[in-house]
Amino acid sequence: MLQVQNLSKRFGGSTAVEDLSFTVNAGEIVGLLGPNGAGKTTSIRCIASLLQPTSGRILLNGHDVAENPVAAKRALAFVPEVPNPYEMLTVMEHLRFVAAAYRMEDELKNAEEILTRLDLWEKRNELGASLSKGMRQKLACACAFIHQAQVFLFDEPLIGLDPKGMRELKSMIMERRSQGNAILISTHMLDTAERLCDRVVILNRGRLIAEGTVEELHQKLSSGADVTLEDMFLQLTEEVPA
Ligand SMILES: Nc1ncnc2c1ncn2[C@@H]1O[C@H](COP(=O)(O)OP(=O)(O)OP(=O)(O)O)[C@@H](O)[C@H]1O
């Protein structure tokens, strides 16, 4: 569903992502982990076509993003790290706008349920400019869930959400997994990643340093079952020479 093949991204003389390859299959949640500056957001922005890769290939639902951008983007829903709603559109108008852009007006029948679950139904007539940080995050998630994407990209989706919002968003993400969607989530919340993700991809200094299920990481590091993903993450990211 999502294939990242030999992705590299350089900014001037510095390399943010180097020869990164991984796959997110249908019905799978993959966590994209790494310390600050590891290249998570750069990778996600390349997948979402907001940055042009220096080299490499990205396929969304079988469509090459560079060769067939419209079909590729049609398969994708993206929630950025810092959502920027349109100041002069209401919450409901954002959903109408997304549904119209993707020619999926029928999907608006789900708007009340999605907005209610994210505690935004009461705010449906309020302007983007008036929303709090957490509400903006929830609106970006609502816009992602309104259309029938096959691949979901979330960049730090839980930051700024209240506990109920976090729980609801995790449930909505798991529902999408059970519907066969491919989901990539960048996060620093390793306890959440351990519970939510089927596999993790760990980056450090732009390179993939480990990939697999938590059990596979245990085998790689010969660690006991009492060792957490956080312990393994710290061991792996501190091992890498400068
Ligand atoms: N527009 C840019 N111009 C130059 N360098 C950039 C740009 N965007 C990112 N970088 C650099 O690329 C590297 C990777 O940054 P990126 O934002 O992808 O990391 P990250 O893993 O998402 O970090 P964080 O956890 O702090 O959000 C960093 O060294 C960063 O300074």
The ligand as a Tripos MOL2 file, in Angstrom:
@<TRIPOS>MOLECULE
LIG
   31    33     1     0     0
SMALL
NO_CHARGES

@<TRIPOS>ATOM
      1 N1         13.6580   22.9100    5.2230 N.pl3     1 LIG1
      2 C1         14.8140   22.4520    5.7410 C.ar      1 LIG1
      3 N2         15.9870   23.0190    5.4070 N.ar      1 LIG1
      4 C2         17.1640   22.5460    5.9040 C.ar      1 LIG1
      5 N3         17.2480   21.5000    6.7560 N.ar      1 LIG1
      6 C3         16.1190   20.9080    7.1250 C.ar      1 LIG1
      7 C4         14.8330   21.3500    6.6420 C.ar      1 LIG1
      8 N4         13.8770   20.5420    7.1850 N.ar      1 LIG1
      9 C5         14.5320   19.6650    7.9680 C.ar      1 LIG1
     10 N5         15.8580   19.8780    7.9290 N.ar      1 LIG1
     11 C6         16.8970   19.1070    8.6520 C.3       1 LIG1
     12 O1         16.6900   17.7440    8.3460 O.3       1 LIG1
     13 C7         16.9470   16.9370    9.4850 C.3       1 LIG1
     14 C8         15.7350   16.0620    9.7760 C.3       1 LIG1
     15 O2         14.6870   16.8990   10.2370 O.3       1 LIG1
     16 P1         13.2040   16.3440   10.4920 P.3       1 LIG1
     17 O3         12.3350   17.5150   10.7840 O.co2     1 LIG1
     18 O4         12.8330   15.4660    9.3820 O.co2     1 LIG1
     19 O5         13.4390   15.4750   11.7960 O.3       1 LIG1
     20 P2         12.3760   14.7670   12.7630 P.3       1 LIG1
     21 O6         12.8290   13.3590   12.9290 O.co2     1 LIG1
     22 O7         10.9990   14.9750   12.2680 O.co2     1 LIG1
     23 O8         12.6350   15.5680   14.1120 O.3       1 LIG1
     24 P3         11.6530   15.9690   15.3580 P.3       1 LIG1
     25 O9         11.4680   14.7210   16.1620 O.co2     1 LIG1
     26 O10        12.4740   16.9780   16.0730 O.co2     1 LIG1
     27 O11        10.3800   16.5260   14.7890 O.co2     1 LIG1
     28 C9         17.3300   17.8880   10.6150 C.3       1 LIG1
     29 O12        18.7310   17.9670   10.6990 O.3       1 LIG1
     30 C10        16.7550   19.2100   10.1660 C.3       1 LIG1
     31 O13        17.4950   20.2890   10.6740 O.3       1 LIG1
@<TRIPOS>BOND
     1     1     2 1
     2     2     3 ar
     3     2     7 ar
     4     3     4 ar
     5     4     5 ar
     6     5     6 ar
     7     6     7 ar
     8     6    10 ar
     9     7     8 ar
    10     8     9 ar
    11     9    10 ar
    12    10    11 1
    13    11    12 1
    14    11    30 1
    15    12    13 1
    16    13    14 1
    17    13    28 1
    18    14    15 1
    19    15    16 1
    20    16    17 2
    21    16    18 1
    22    16    19 1
    23    19    20 1
    24    20    21 2
    25    20    22 1
    26    20    23 1
    27    23    24 1
    28    24    25 2
    29    24    26 1
    30    24    27 1
    31    28    29 1
    32    28    30 1
    33    30    31 1
@<TRIPOS>SUBSTRUCTURE
     1 LIG1         1 GROUP 0 **** ****
